[in-house]
Amino acid sequence: MKTVGHILGRALKDYGVPYITGIPGHGNWNLLDAFIDPGSDIPVVQTMHEQAAVHIADAHFRVTGQPIAACTSIGPGASNTIMALANAYCDSTSLLLVTGASSTHMRGHGVMQELDRENTPDFTKVTEHVTKRNFDVITADSAPFVLHRAFSAMLTGRPGPVHLNIPLDIQSAETDIAVQDLSKRLPTGRQRADSIAIEKAIKLLLEAERPCIVVGGGAITSNASGPLKRLVERLGIPVVFTWNGKGALPEDHAMNAGTVGWPGSLTGNTLASEADVLMSLGCKFTDWSASSWRKGVSFSIPESKLIHVDIDPREIGKNYPVEVGIIGDISLVLEDIDAGISDAQARKAYERRSAQHDKLSKLWSEWDQLMKPRRYHNNIPTTMLTTLRELRKVLPRNGIVTVGSGHPQSSTKQDFPIYEPRTHITPGSYSPMGFALPAAIAAKLAKPEIPVVCIIGDGDFMMCVQELATCVAYNVPVVFLVLNNSGYISIRDGQDALMGRNIISEFSRQGKNNEPYSVNFPSLAKSFGLDYAVKVERVDEIASTIKVALDSGGPALVEVPITRDVSIAASNVVGWWDFPLVPTAPQAVIDDYNAGIVAEQHQGRDTSEINIVNAQGAVG
């Protein structure tokens, strides 16, 4: 006989989980106690906050494709995970959250730290909306079944987080039912697409004059980089990418057309919006990835004909009409399309696109000229793009970067070259602050031989700074590159642009002429136990300082002061965002917003008479 805690530990070991993250509490100590015993013993990484524990599990999946588990206590400890669960759910990443709950015979009676006013328990109702599956384990005998069902949910179809709610008395209850062999509880192979749909897609791609492929996070999840590279090289199709699609194709590849959406690039948005055939790979067409669906900014569907490839049928046709909707594993879809095209057909199609290739080169040249002031700023405080340029000099091609939200995220997306899949780890759809630091810990634990740099703003850093303690306690040699502009400056810039003024977005000393306020980050880091923590004072020191930090053998911090000058500080705001305006907004902004609303295509409005706009949202 084994307790449910032993069953959980044994299952996680058998199913390939290398470690668990979490924080102990009275609600989960029966589970954790079992992880010490032979057969169910499994390493547990102690974090300082439950949200960080789930972020670590999330990022581990992004880096490796293998889900791991987080384990927290009852009530507050469990509730602290919700934001991180929502992030994983929105970005379709798999992890297992195991939480404690009040004993079954105590349900509904008002137990300390439990939610049970409307339902017994209430907490599963909370996680229901941010998880792919949600299990309330109420008998010991059901635990082995629930565990293989949980892993089946995570490893098949569209990935997502799964929650197990285990009452205190069930945690220590015993069963004689063994952990099931997962290989005999999962379907064999991956999902192939319908052959007729593949043939239709091939016909469209071969006939297209200006095709474009938009790569989303689903392409990374399906390990589609190899088939993607082969197909675009044979057919000469430019590739644009979303937040989580970055890295699917090396960014020094001839067919790389850059970022798409808001903020995207003029190169990517122009080619994607002018495409006669667009093939989407694992892209949900969210508002930021599609410039709020305003015709001609990032996409023009219609008139572009869309081949939409996704593992989730609910995404097909959701925001745009499709010419061909393909359900299947993206990697296999690309292989089947490639196999259906002869070398002669591929050569003919490639040659037909010479004008598009010339335009791609021209657009890159124009973009490089436009971005020079942001990339080459020799004073301190400097710009984010200048700092990222220096980082790229010393980080190897396979180095991993984790990135938080705000200006560091958009700057990295827009202008930091990524060369391999699963090396750009960033929150896409949900875009929370507090992700990048624990994500860096996960990346280094998963790939200890690969350098990991956490690119993070000062506001983001302060939301998760306690996890420096985790980094030091486990000697995880991550470099934290803190881009310090003393505030939530991406929010300030948005307020100024859309409202003409800003509020509580700069860090300032109240009552002291509002002079900028900043934490002394090197001193803070050293107080946690980081041996190397430096604030750079010259631009020509950035690369060498980061190199010393990478070579230090332990967690390290490099702070770079960043200018607040909106004209150069961060990414170039390219694309469009539907943000309802206050009546006092500048009239030019109001006029553009009104024009943008009627040009949005996601609701099915007839936009055939709408003027195409350029990638910066101005009518052309």
Secondary structure by P-SEA (a helix, b strand, c coil): cccaaaaaaaaaaaacccccccccccccaaaaaaccccccbbbbbbbccaaaaaaaaaaaaaacccccbbbbbcaaaaaaaaaaaaaaaaabbbbbbbbccccccccccccccccccccccccccccccccccccccccccaaaaaaaaaaaaacccbbbbbbbbbccccccccccccccccccccccccccccaaaaaaaaaaaaaccbbbbbbccccccccaaaaaaaaaaacbbbbbbccccccccccccccccccccccccaaaaaaaaaccbbbbcccccccccccccccccccccccbbbbccccccccccccccccccccccaaaaaaaaaaaccaaaaaaaaaaaaaaaaaaaaaaaaaaaaaccccccccccccaaaaaaaaaacccccbbbbbbccaaaaaaaccccccccccccccccccccccaaaaaaaaaaacccbbbbbbccaaaaaacccaaaaaaaaccbbbbbccccccaaaaaaaaaaccccccccccccccccccccccaaaaaaaaacccbbbbbccccaaaaaaaaaaaccccbbbbbbbbcccccccccccccccccccccccaaaaaaaaaaaaaccccccccccccccccccccc
